[in-house]
């Protein structure tokens, strides 16, 4: 399903062939510099991460039953349908009517063009209008100023913070309809 098309981008459902792009962004050190998740350094670590990612991708991400899934990916593409990024909605809690959002523009040629902002707004609108969700939140590192700025511009408000055991501080932001 296509959620949005304009002169710059398309936002659509995820496809099996998107796995390679998503994995390459998952392990990209520059894209993940504000994330405390350790990145693979050696080939054996990379292989282990790839196997784990592919298993989760097949069983959890490609789940086509939107009402049962805990993940929903909105893939951002160029007009030739080449993935350039995604908005993901995950940790979906149907009882609390909430879930967490993230966004990545993995193709660096599309950075600083307003694409993440546009895609977040499109997906927030879709989620509130179609998924019986009343709260969308993000958790991002305190030093991830670009993400905090983006989500603030999209109407998210800071509502809390917490420290991980290793001292990594997360800022929580939320949006309600």
C-alpha positions in Angstrom: 0.0 0.0 0.0 1.2 3.5 -0.8 0.5 6.0 2.0 1.8 9.1 0.2 3.3 10.2 -3.1 4.6 13.6 -4.1 7.4 15.0 -6.4 10.1 14.0 -3.9 9.2 10.8 -2.2 6.8 7.9 -1.8 5.9 6.3 1.6 4.7 2.7 1.3 4.4 -0.6 3.1 7.6 -2.6 3.7 8.5 -5.4 1.3 10.8 -8.4 1.7 13.3 -6.9 -0.7 13.8 -3.9 1.7 15.6 -6.1 4.2 19.1 -5.4 2.8 18.6 -1.6 3.0 17.2 -1.7 6.5 20.0 -4.0 7.7 22.7 -1.7 6.1 21.2 1.2 8.0 20.9 -0.9 11.2 24.6 -1.3 11.3 25.7 2.1 10.0 27.8 3.7 12.6 27.1 7.3 11.5 23.3 6.7 11.5 23.5 5.2 14.9 26.0 7.4 16.7 23.3 8.5 19.2 22.2 5.0 20.0 23.8 3.0 22.8 23.4 -0.3 20.9 26.8 -1.8 20.2 27.7 -2.0 16.6 29.4 -5.1 15.2 33.2 -4.7 14.8 34.3 -8.1 13.5 33.0 -10.3 10.8 31.7 -12.9 13.2 29.8 -10.2 15.1 28.4 -8.9 11.8 27.2 -12.3 10.8 25.5 -13.0 14.1 23.8 -9.6 13.9 22.7 -10.3 10.3 21.2 -13.7 11.3 19.4 -12.1 14.2 18.1 -9.2 12.1 16.9 -11.4 9.3 15.1 -13.7 11.7 13.3 -10.7 13.4 12.6 -9.2 10.0 10.9 -12.3 8.7 8.9 -13.2 11.8 8.0 -9.8 13.3 8.5 -7.0 10.7 6.9 -8.6 7.7 3.8 -9.7 9.7 1.1 -8.5 7.4 -1.6 -8.6 10.1 -1.5 -5.0 11.3 -3.7 -5.7 14.3 -1.5 -8.5 15.6 1.9 -7.1 14.9 4.1 -5.1 17.3 5.9 -3.5 14.4 4.8 -1.4 11.5 7.3 0.0 8.9 6.6 2.8 6.5 9.3 2.7 3.9 10.4 6.0 2.3 11.5 5.6 -1.3 12.5 7.7 -4.3 10.2 7.6 -7.3 12.0 4.6 -8.7 11.0 2.8 -5.5 14.5 2.7 -4.1 14.4 2.8 -0.3 15.9 5.9 1.2 14.6 5.6 4.7 11.8 4.5 6.9 9.5 5.4 9.8 8.9 2.5 12.2 6.2 2.2 14.7 7.0 -0.5 17.3 6.4 -1.7 20.8 2.8 -1.4 19.9 0.6 -1.9 23.0 -3.0 -2.4 21.8 -4.4 -2.3 25.4 -2.7 1.0 26.2 -3.3 2.3 22.7 0.2 3.5 22.3 3.5 2.7 20.6 7.0 4.0 20.0 8.2 5.7 16.8 11.5 6.1 15.1 12.7 7.5 11.8 15.8 6.9 9.7 16.8 8.5 6.4 19.5 6.0 5.5 20.4 7.4 2.1 22.6 10.4 3.1 22.0 12.2 -0.2 18.5 12.9 1.2 19.6 14.4 4.5 18.5 17.9 5.4 15.8 18.1 2.8 12.7 17.8 5.2 12.0 14.2 4.2 12.1 12.8 7.7 9.7 15.6 8.9 7.3 14.9 6.0 7.4 11.2 6.6 6.9 11.4 10.3 3.8 13.7 9.8 2.4 11.3 7.2 2.8 8.3 9.4 1.5 10.0 12.6 -1.6 11.0 10.8 -2.1 7.5 9.4 -1.5 5.9 12.8 -4.0 8.1 14.7 -6.6 7.8 12.0 -6.4 4.1 11.2 -4.8 2.1 14.1 -6.8 2.9 17.2 -3.7 4.5 18.8 -4.0 7.4 21.3 -0.3 8.0 22.1 2.9 7.9 20.0 6.2 8.4 21.8 9.9 8.4 21.1 12.8 7.6 23.3 16.1 9.1 22.1 19.5 9.9 23.5 19.8 13.3 25.2 22.5 14.3 22.8 20.4 13.3 19.7 19.6 17.0 19.1 18.5 16.4 15.4 15.9 13.8 16.5 14.6 15.9 19.4 14.4 18.9 17.1 12.6 17.0 14.4 10.0 15.4 16.7 9.4 18.7 18.5 8.8 20.4 15.1 6.3 17.5 14.4 4.4 18.4 17.6 5.9 15.9 20.1 6.4 17.3 23.6 9.1 16.2 26.1 7.4 14.2 28.9 10.2 12.4 30.7 13.6 11.0 30.8 15.4 8.0 32.3 18.9 6.6 32.7 20.1 3.2 31.6 22.3 1.1 33.9 25.3 2.2 31.9 24.4 5.9 32.4 23.0 6.5 28.9 20.2 9.1 29.3 17.1 8.9 27.2 14.6 11.7 26.6 11.0 10.7 26.1 8.7 12.7 23.9 5.0 12.1 23.1 2.2 13.1 20.8 -1.5 12.5 21.2 -4.3 13.3 18.8 
